[in-house]
Amino acid sequence: MFEEIEQRFRKIAPLVDFCSLRVVRERSERLYIRQGVVQPLQLLDDFGAMITVMDAGGLGYAATSDLSMSGLKTAAERAVEWARRSAGRMLFDPSKLAMPAPSGAFQEQAARPWNQTSLRDKIELAMDLSAQLNTADEIVDWDVLLWGKEREQLYLTTDGARVTQAFPILIPGMSVTANAGGETVRRCFGGFDLGRQGGLEMLDQVRFTEQAEILTREALELLRAPNCPTGTMDLLLDSDQMYLQLHESIGHPLEMDRILGDERNYAGTSFVSLDMLGSYQYGSKLLNVTFDPTVSGEFASYSFDDDGALAERQFLIKDGILERLLGGTISQARSGMPGVSNSRACSWNRPPIDRMGNVNLEPGDASFEDMVRSIDHGVFMKRNCSWSIDDSRNKFQFGCEYGRMIRGGELAEVVKKPSYKGISATFWRSLKAVGNKDTWTLLGTPFCGKGEPNQAIWVGHAVPSCLFSGVEVFGGE
């Protein structure tokens, strides 16, 4: 099908300075079990294309799900018209922009492809896990999610570029809710933070079938636990909380279009400015953050972004110093600053904008046990359950599902409703230890929202457990 579309595009492509075609097909199957009952199966087959035109100082887009010759021709004519209308009104001159002309392919492998396992077998697996979650009278709600996707993309330009990419995706999850009297608690695994590329082999990699017993036990522990105390203390965050801390207080603030003001009406601005590059101390010397779309199996790995830029690993923050921003080809041209290959669109009917891709916190050399032993008075927190951060991505407050106090270098009693707050740069400068490779986990969310009209896109974060000193901690009422 892609070959036929390519032939049609070559025939109808307008004579302009630059023209590209981006074709996207996404098929997904979402299986959800709640309280032992199979919910309606959600199936998706989404197929369309976007044509981008740059000509005479203007830029225009047009998307269509009509991939016939006439449908592509109509879309191309609309894109040319929008390019003409925008000429002379742009924040930058597209005619001076050298767009990439890539050639290549990307194919993530799946050892157990989603579509090669029968629906019956997947339902039986989910139902078995659902039964394992419902093991006590206090359990009042429980669910299991298995969500498989296949995404294929074709990128072409009139000057000969051609890229094909294919992404098998799996998003598993489960949760359990417990109640006793007026107290209700919830423990989750996966769902909005455990997307990866690959097949059902991922379930073995993350020990998915072992999680039901852990979640149920911890939910019952929380019912009997006291609230987390309030005070300033050391804070040890598990990787499943570190991913969101990284996402909100480093990933979003470093997006170049946000810094340039494009997102201020919707998603906000950033406390980061262009003049901070090369000198701003974002965190302690232990903080090393990379943009890395080359990690096998991570959620947002690819060979080329949606504007055709070659995917390469780059340090964003090195030894605590801000070195590079998350800006794609167009933002780099506008700002004159170095960026990365992160122009990405959520679908065929959205234009590429600056997105995180894989933003990873590089592992350190501390074991989890060593970090615990180093804490005289502190708290360990797992899994986010609430978050709030201001429009400039500076002041934040996060709540977690599960906590344990640490006293004299040992894990102590369980506490519920553990929360903490801070200011982004101040918080990262308090980074005291970074977990080693054993604590480093591939995580990712399919629901990162941004852009007008909105784009919910998949983002990867590989993160270790981390220890911070002198953090404001508090509990619920």
C-alpha positions in Angstrom: 0.0 0.0 0.0 2.8 2.4 0.8 4.4 1.8 -2.6 1.1 2.8 -4.4 0.8 5.9 -2.3 4.4 6.8 -3.1 3.8 6.5 -6.8 0.7 8.7 -6.5 2.6 11.4 -4.6 5.4 11.5 -7.1 2.8 12.2 -9.8 0.8 15.0 -8.0 3.7 16.7 -6.1 3.6 20.4 -6.7 6.6 22.4 -8.1 7.6 24.2 -4.9 10.7 24.9 -2.9 10.0 21.9 -0.6 7.3 19.3 -0.4 7.0 16.2 1.9 4.5 13.5 2.4 4.1 11.7 5.8 1.9 8.7 5.8 0.9 7.0 9.1 -1.1 3.9 9.7 -1.8 2.8 13.3 -3.7 -0.3 14.3 -4.4 -1.1 18.0 -6.4 -3.5 20.1 -7.2 -2.6 23.7 -8.2 -5.3 26.1 -9.5 -4.2 29.5 -10.8 -6.4 32.4 -12.6 -4.7 35.3 -13.7 -6.7 38.3 -13.4 -10.0 36.4 -15.6 -8.7 33.5 -14.3 -8.3 30.0 -15.1 -4.7 28.8 -16.0 -3.9 25.2 -12.9 -4.5 23.0 -11.5 -1.3 21.5 -10.2 -1.7 18.0 -8.6 1.1 15.9 -7.4 1.3 12.4 -6.3 4.8 11.6 -4.7 5.6 8.2 -3.9 9.0 6.6 -1.3 11.4 5.3 -0.1 14.9 5.7 1.5 17.0 2.9 3.9 19.9 3.9 4.8 22.6 1.5 7.4 25.4 1.9 7.4 27.9 -1.0 8.3 31.6 -1.5 8.7 32.2 2.2 5.5 30.5 3.3 4.6 27.2 4.9 1.4 25.2 4.6 0.0 21.8 5.8 -2.9 19.7 4.6 -3.9 16.3 5.9 -6.3 13.7 4.4 -7.6 10.2 4.9 -8.3 10.0 1.2 -5.2 8.4 -0.2 -6.3 8.2 -3.8 -4.7 10.2 -6.5 -7.4 12.8 -6.3 -7.3 12.9 -2.5 -3.6 13.5 -2.4 -3.8 16.1 -5.2 -6.5 18.1 -3.3 -4.4 18.0 -0.1 -1.3 19.2 -2.0 -3.3 22.1 -3.5 -4.6 23.1 0.0 -1.0 23.0 1.4 0.2 25.2 -1.5 -2.6 27.7 -0.8 -1.8 27.9 2.9 1.9 28.4 2.1 1.0 31.3 -0.1 -1.2 32.8 2.5 1.5 32.5 5.2 4.2 34.0 3.1 5.6 37.2 4.7 3.8 36.5 7.9 6.1 33.8 9.3 8.3 34.1 12.4 11.1 32.8 10.2 11.8 32.5 6.5 11.2 28.8 5.4 13.1 29.5 2.2 16.3 29.7 4.2 15.7 26.4 5.9 17.6 23.4 4.7 15.3 20.4 5.4 16.9 17.0 5.9 16.8 14.6 2.9 17.0 11.2 4.6 17.1 7.7 3.3 16.7 4.7 5.6 14.4 2.5 7.6 13.6 1.5 11.2 12.0 -1.7 12.4 11.8 -2.6 16.1 11.6 -6.3 16.5 9.0 -8.2 18.6 9.9 -11.7 19.8 6.2 -12.4 20.5 4.2 -10.1 18.2 0.8 -9.0 19.6 -1.1 -10.1 16.5 0.4 -13.6 16.6 -1.2 -14.4 19.9 -4.9 -15.2 19.8 -7.5 -12.9 21.5 -8.7 -15.9 23.5 -5.2 -16.4 25.0 -4.8 -12.8 25.8 -8.2 -12.7 27.5 -7.3 -15.8 29.5 -4.1 -14.2 30.7 -5.8 -11.0 31.8 -8.6 -12.9 33.5 -6.2 -15.0 35.5 -4.4 -11.9 36.7 -7.7 -10.2 37.5 -8.6 -13.2 39.7 -5.2 -12.8 41.5 -6.0 -9.2 42.4 -9.3 -10.0 44.1 -8.0 -11.8 47.2 -9.4 -10.0 50.2 -12.7 -8.6 51.4 -11.2 -5.1 51.5 -10.5 -5.2 47.7 -13.4 -3.2 46.1 -12.1 -2.6 42.6 -9.5 -4.1 40.4 -8.6 -4.1 36.7 -6.1 -5.4 34.1 -5.1 -3.7 30.8 -3.4 -5.2 27.8 -3.0 -2.7 24.9 -1.1 -3.6 21.7 -0.4 -1.3 18.8 1.3 -1.4 15.4 2.4 1.8 13.8 3.9 2.2 10.3 5.1 5.4 8.8 6.4 6.5 5.4 8.2 9.8 4.8 8.9 11.2 1.3 10.2 14.4 -0.1 10.2 15.7 -3.7 14.0 15.9 -3.6 14.3 12.1 -3.1 14.1 11.4 0.6 12.5 8.2 1.6 12.1 6.7 5.1 10.0 3.8 6.4 9.6 3.1 10.1 7.6 0.4 12.0 6.9 0.4 15.8 5.3 -2.5 17.6 4.1 -1.2 21.0 2.8 -2.8 24.2 1.2 -1.0 27.1 0.3 -3.3 30.0 -1.2 -2.3 33.3 -3.1 -3.4 36.4 -4.5 -1.7 39.5 -6.2 -2.6 42.8 -8.3 -0.4 45.1 -8.9 -1.3 48.7 -11.3 0.2 51.2 -11.8 0.0 55.0 -14.3 2.3 56.7 -13.7 5.8 55.3 -10.3 5.0 53.9 -9.7 4.2 50.2 -6.3 3.5 48.7 -5.1 2.4 45.3 -1.9 0.7 44.0 -1.1 0.5 40.3 1.5 -1.0 38.0 2.0 0.2 34.4 -0.8 1.7 32.4 0.2 5.3 31.9 3.9 4.8 32.7 5.0 1.4 31.2 4.9 1.7 27.4 7.6 0.0 25.4 8.3 -1.1 21.9 8.2 -4.9 21.3 5.7 -7.7 21.8 4.3 -9.8 24.6 7.8 -10.8 25.7 7.8 -7.4 27.6 5.5 -9.0 30.2 8.3 -11.3 31.2 10.8 -8.5 31.2 8.8 -6.5 33.7 7.6 -9.6 35.7 4.0 -8.6 34.9 2.4 -11.8 36.2 4.2 -11.3 39.6 2.7 -7.8 40.2 -0.8 -8.8 41.3 0.3 -10.3 44.6 2.6 -7.3 45.3 -0.1 -4.7 44.5 -2.7 -6.4 46.7 -0.3 -6.8 49.6 0.8 -3.2 49.4 -2.8 -1.9 49.1 -3.8 -3.7 52.3 -0.6 -2.4 54.0 -1.7 1.2 53.1 -5.1 0.7 54.7 -3.5 0.1 58.1 -0.6 2.6 57.6 -0.4 6.1 59.2 -0.1 9.2 57.1 3.3 10.3 55.9 4.8 12.8 58.4 5.5 16.4 57.5 9.1 17.7 57.5 12.3 18.3 55.7 14.2 15.1 55.1 16.0 12.9 52.6 13.8 11.6 49.8 14.5 8.3 47.9 12.4 8.0 44.8 11.8 4.7 43.0 12.2 4.7 39.2 8.4 4.7 38.7 8.2 8.1 40.3 11.5 9.4 38.9 10.1 9.1 35.4 7.4 11.7 36.0 9.8 14.0 37.9 12.1 13.9 34.9 9.2 14.4 32.5 7.7 17.4 34.2 10.6 19.3 35.6 13.3 18.6 32.9 11.6 17.3 29.8 8.9 19.9 29.3 11.0 22.9 30.4 13.6 22.1 27.8 11.2 22.0 24.8 12.5 24.8 22.6 9.1 25.8 21.1 7.8 26.3 24.7 10.9 28.5 25.4 10.2 30.5 22.2 6.6 31.1 23.4 4.6 28.8 21.1 2.9 26.9 23.9 2.1 29.8 26.3 -1.6 29.8 25.6 -2.1 26.2 26.3 0.7 24.2 28.0 2.6 27.2 29.4 6.1 28.6 29.1 9.4 27.6 30.7 11.7 29.0 33.4 14.6 28.1 31.0 15.9 30.7 28.6 18.2 30.4 25.6 21.1 32.2 27.3 21.3 29.5 29.9 23.0 27.0 27.5 26.5 26.0 28.5 26.5 27.7 31.9 23.3 27.0 33.9 23.6 24.6 36.8 20.4 22.6 36.4 21.3 20.0 39.0 24.2 18.6 41.0 27.2 17.1 39.3 25.5 13.7 39.4 22.8 14.8 37.0 23.3 13.5 33.5 20.3 13.6 31.1 20.3 12.5 27.5 18.0 12.6 24.5 18.5 9.1 23.2 16.2 7.7 20.4 18.6 4.8 19.9 17.8 2.7 23.0 16.4 -0.7 21.9 12.9 -1.3 23.1 12.3 2.2 24.6 9.0 3.8 23.9 10.1 6.6 21.6 13.1 5.1 19.8 13.3 5.7 16.1 15.9 6.4 13.3 14.4 9.6 12.0 12.0 12.2 13.4 8.9 13.3 11.5 10.8 16.1 9.7 13.4 13.6 8.5 16.2 14.5 10.9 18.6 11.6 11.8 18.1 10.3 15.3 21.2 10.7 17.5 22.0 10.5 21.2 22.8 13.9 22.7 23.5 15.1 26.2 20.9 17.7 27.4 22.4 18.1 30.8 26.0 16.9 31.6 27.5 16.9 35.1 24.6 19.2 36.1 25.2 21.8 33.4 22.5 22.5 30.7 24.0 21.8 27.3 21.2 21.4 24.8 17.5 22.0 24.3 14.8 19.8 22.8 14.3 21.6 19.6 13.8 20.1 16.1 14.8 21.4 12.7 12.5 24.4 12.6 13.0 25.5 16.2 16.8 25.3 15.7 16.5 27.6 12.6 14.4 30.1 14.5 16.6 30.2 17.6 20.0 29.7 16.1 20.6 27.1 18.9 21.6 23.4 18.7 18.8 21.0 19.3 17.9 17.3 18.7 15.9 15.2 16.3 12.6 15.5 18.1 10.1 17.0 15.6 7.2 14.5 16.2 3.5 14.3 15.4 1.0 12.1 17.2 -0.8 11.2 14.0 -1.1 11.9 10.3 -3.5 14.8 10.9 -1.1 16.8 13.1 2.1 18.7 12.1 5.4 17.8 13.9 6.3 19.9 16.9 9.0 19.8 19.5 8.4 16.7 21.7 10.5 14.9 24.2 11.1 11.5 22.5 13.3 9.4 24.8 14.6 11.7 27.6 16.7 9.5 30.0 18.5 10.0 33.3 21.7 8.2 33.0 22.4 5.6 35.7 25.0 6.2 38.4 26.9 3.8 40.6 24.8 3.6 43.8 22.9 0.4 44.6 19.4 0.7 46.1 20.7 -0.8 49.4 23.6 1.6 49.6 21.2 4.6 49.2 19.0 3.3 51.9 22.0 2.7 54.2 23.1 6.3 53.7 19.9 7.8 55.0 19.6 8.6 58.7 16.1 10.1 58.5 14.1 10.0 55.3 11.3 8.4 53.2 11.1 6.1 50.2 8.2 6.8 47.7 6.9 4.8 44.8 4.5 5.4 41.9 2.9 8.8 41.2 -0.8 9.4 42.0 -1.1 13.2 41.7 1.0 16.0 40.3 0.9 19.7 39.9 3.4 22.1 38.4 3.2 25.8 37.5 3.0 27.2 33.9 6.8 27.8 33.7 7.6 24.2 35.0 9.3 25.6 38.0 7.3 25.0 41.3 5.9 21.5 41.7 4.1 19.2 44.0 3.8 15.4 43.6 1.9 12.8 45.5 2.8 9.1 45.5 0.8 5.9 46.2 3.2 4.1 48.6 5.8 5.2 51.0 8.1 3.8 53.7 10.0 5.7 56.3 13.8 5.2 56.5 15.5 5.4 59.9 19.1 4.7 60.7 19.8 3.3 57.3 16.9 0.8 57.3 13.5 0.7 55.7 10.9 1.1 58.4 7.1 1.4 58.6 4.8 1.9 55.6 3.2 5.3 55.3 0.3 6.4 53.1 -0.3 9.6 51.0 3.4 10.5 50.8 4.0 13.8 49.0 6.8 16.2 48.4 7.2 19.7 46.8 10.0 21.9 45.5 11.4 24.2 42.8 12.8 22.4 39.8 16.5 23.6 39.7 16.8 23.7 43.5 15.4 20.2 43.7 17.8 18.8 41.1 20.7 20.5 42.8 19.9 18.5 45.9 20.5 15.2 44.0 22.7 13.2 46.4 23.0 9.8 44.7 21.9 8.2 41.5 21.0 4.5 41.3 23.0 2.1 39.3 22.0 0.0 36.2 20.1 -2.5 38.5 17.7 0.3 39.4 17.5 1.7 35.9 14.1 1.0 34.2 12.6 1.6 30.7 9.4 3.5 31.2 7.2 5.7 29.1 3.8 7.3 28.8 1.4 7.2 25.8 -0.5 10.3 27.0 1.9 13.3 26.9 -0.3 16.2 25.8 0.8 19.4 24.1 0.0 21.6 21.1 -3.0 23.3 19.6 -4.9 21.4 18.4 -3.9 18.9 21.1 -1.4 16.1 20.4 -1.2 13.2 22.9 2.0 11.4 22.1 4.2 8.6 23.4 7.3 9.5 25.3 10.1 7.3 26.7 12.0 7.7 30.0 14.7 5.4 31.2 15.4 6.3 34.8 17.1 4.9 38.0 16.1 5.3 41.6 17.5 8.6 43.0 18.2 10.1 46.4 17.6 13.8 47.2 18.6 15.7 50.4 16.6 18.3 52.3 13.2 17.9 50.5 9.9 19.2 51.9 7.8 16.1 52.6 4.2 16.0 53.7 1.3 13.6 54.0 -2.5 13.6 53.7 -5.2 14.4 56.3 
